[in-house]
């Protein structure tokens, strides 16, 4: 989305969402010059059905917003398993794919 981010992020249950996302926002602000809003909406998913529901919502968001006519046409997405882990320099940046 041009003005906000939807993400399903996995991390240990004993980590506070606020601290994890604050660190993410701080790093991306410094490295990519992103100006984040102060607060955010978060929700910890607890069951697989909820995960699939939220993933579907995220995939359809560009369609609902009128940015593309089909979710497959949205180029800015990354999903588990997409990281190219090759070469001595470490992981490559994720590539957008069509799902």
JORA-V248165 format. One record per residue. N is the residue number from 1. RES is the residue in one small letter. OMEGA is omega in whole degrees, -180 to 180 (none if undefined). NEAR is the number of other C-alpha atoms within 8 Angstrom. Layout:
N,RES,OMEGA,NEAR
N,RES,OMEGA,NEAR
This chain:
1,x,-176,6
2,x,-173,3
3,x,176,4
4,x,-175,5
5,x,170,5
6,x,180,5
7,x,170,5
8,x,-174,5
9,x,180,4
10,x,175,4
11,x,-176,5
12,x,-177,5
13,x,-179,5
14,x,177,4
15,x,179,8
16,x,180,7
17,x,-177,7
18,x,-179,6
19,x,180,8
20,x,-178,9
21,x,177,8
22,x,178,8
23,x,178,8
24,x,-179,8
25,x,179,9
26,x,-179,8
27,x,-178,8
28,x,176,10
29,x,-179,11
30,x,-174,8
31,x,-174,6
32,x,179,6
33,x,-180,7
34,x,177,7
35,x,-177,5
36,x,171,6
37,x,-174,5
38,x,-175,4
39,x,178,4
40,x,176,5
41,x,178,4
42,x,179,5
43,x,178,4
44,x,179,4
45,x,-176,6
46,x,-179,6
47,x,-178,6
48,x,-179,6
49,x,179,6
50,x,178,9
51,x,-179,10
52,x,179,8
53,x,-179,8
54,x,178,8
55,x,178,9
56,x,178,8
57,x,-179,8
58,x,-179,9
59,x,-178,8
60,x,-175,9
61,x,178,9
62,x,177,12
63,x,179,11
64,x,-179,7
65,x,179,7
66,x,-179,7
67,x,175,8
68,x,180,10
69,x,178,7
70,x,-179,7
71,x,180,10
72,x,-179,7
73,x,-180,8
74,x,-173,11
75,x,-172,8
76,x,177,6
77,x,178,9
78,x,-180,9
79,x,-180,5
80,x,179,5
81,x,-177,4
82,x,-176,8
83,x,178,10
84,x,-176,8
85,x,-178,7
86,x,172,8
87,x,-177,6
88,x,-178,4
89,x,179,5
90,x,-176,7
91,x,175,9
92,x,175,8
93,x,178,6
94,x,179,8
95,x,176,8
96,x,177,8
97,x,175,8
98,x,179,8
99,x,none,3
